[in-house]
């Protein structure tokens, strides 16, 4: 008799993701894709699939990981630049965006562990709130809301 919620031997359920940021498996795929491209520069006619474990990663998945990675970096740099242009020092702007986009721990400088975000101007808070949403709800989920085609259906 099997009791609901009881773990089967050899299988452990994965906990749900708790933070934003780029997931480790995506970083692994990104690194393996980079290594494959370097290999293909040396051996241009080689067929070198990217594998994760014993499974071959499809080109569609590779494209998705690459685009997500570059979107994440673009949002990170864009929001950091916006905070810097609004008057924050570079350490505060970069660490505030990193902590809100990744939904992890305190930042540095003006948003460090001994301080909070309360003293920041309203424009900063709007940008950082957007970073929190992008980090927590996934970038594609929020970007799709900006396309009119989504709302026409």
N, C-alpha and C positions, 0 to 999 in steps of 0.2 A: 504494500500500500504506500502510495506516495503522498506526502504531506505538501500542501501548497507552500511555496516559498523555500522549501528545502533544497539545498544545493546538491547537485549530482556530483559524484566523484570525478575529479579532473576538470570540472567546469566552474569557473568563478565569474559571476556577473560583473561587468564593468560599471563603475560608478558614473553617473551623468557628469558631463563637463561642468566645472564650477566657475571657470573664468573665461574671459574672451581670449585675446591673443591668438596667435597661430598655433594650431595643435601640433604636437610632436610628430605625428605620422605625416603631416603635410610637410614639415621641415625635412623629414627623412626622404620623402619623395622628391622634394626640391633639390636636395644634395645629390641624390642618385641620378636625377635628370641632368644636373650640371656635370657630374662625372661622365655620364654617357655622352654628352656633347663634346667634352674634351677628348674622349676616346674616339669619337667619330671624326674629329679634326685630324687625328693621326691616321686613322683607318677609315677613309671616306666611304668605302663600299661595304663596310661591316654592318651586319644586322645585330644590333645590341639592344635587346628589350630591357626595360626597367622592371625589376622584380621586387616585390615586397613579400618577403617570405619565399614561398614557392610559386606565388601567383604573379603573372605578368600584368603590369599596370597598363590600362588602355591609353591610347593617345588622347582620347576625350578627357579622361581623368587627369592626365599630365597637363593638358591645356587649362583645365579648371584650377588646378593647384597653382600653376604659374600665374594665371590672371588674378587669383585671390591674393597671392603673395604680393604682386606689384600694386594691386589696389590698396592693400593694407599699408604698404610702405608709402604710397602716394598720400593716403589720408593722414598717416602719421606726420609726414613732412609738411603737408599743407596746413594742418592744424597747428603744428609747432611754429611754422612761419607766421600764421595768423596771430597767435598769442604774442610772438616776438614783436610783430608790427604794432600790436595794441599796447606795447610798453613793458611786457614782462622780460626779465633777463633770460638768457638762453637756457640756463640750467633749470629754471622754474618752468619754462614753456615746454621743454623736451620731457622733463620728468612728469609734469602734470598730464601731458598727452599720453605718455607711456602708461601711467597708472590708471587713467580712465579708459583708454582704449583696450588695455589688457585686463581691466577690472581686478587689479592686484595691488595690495599694499599701499603704503604712503609714497609720496614723491620725494623730491629733494628741494632744498632752498625754501622758498615761501610756502610750499605745500608739503613740507617735510613731516616727519613723525611727531614733532612737537607743535605743529601748526595744523590748520585745516584750510578749506576752500572758502570759508565765510567772508574773508576780507577782500576777496577778488572782485573786480568789477563785474557787472551783469553780463557784458559781452563775453568775458572769459567763461562765465558759467554756462552760457548758451553753447559755446563751442565745445566745452568739456562735456556737457550733457549729450551733445551729438556724438562725441567720441565714446561715451559710455554705451549709448544705444548701438552704435556700430560694433563695438566690441562684444557686447552681450548677446545681441540678437543676430549676429552674423551680418557681414557687409552686404551680401547679395540680397538678403531679405529686405533690408531697408532701401537699397538702391532700386529694387524693382518697383517700389511704391512711387518713385519719381517718374516712371514711364507712363504716358497716357494710355498706351495699349493695355496695360494691366487693368485700368479702371473701366475700359469700354466693354469688357466681357460681362 
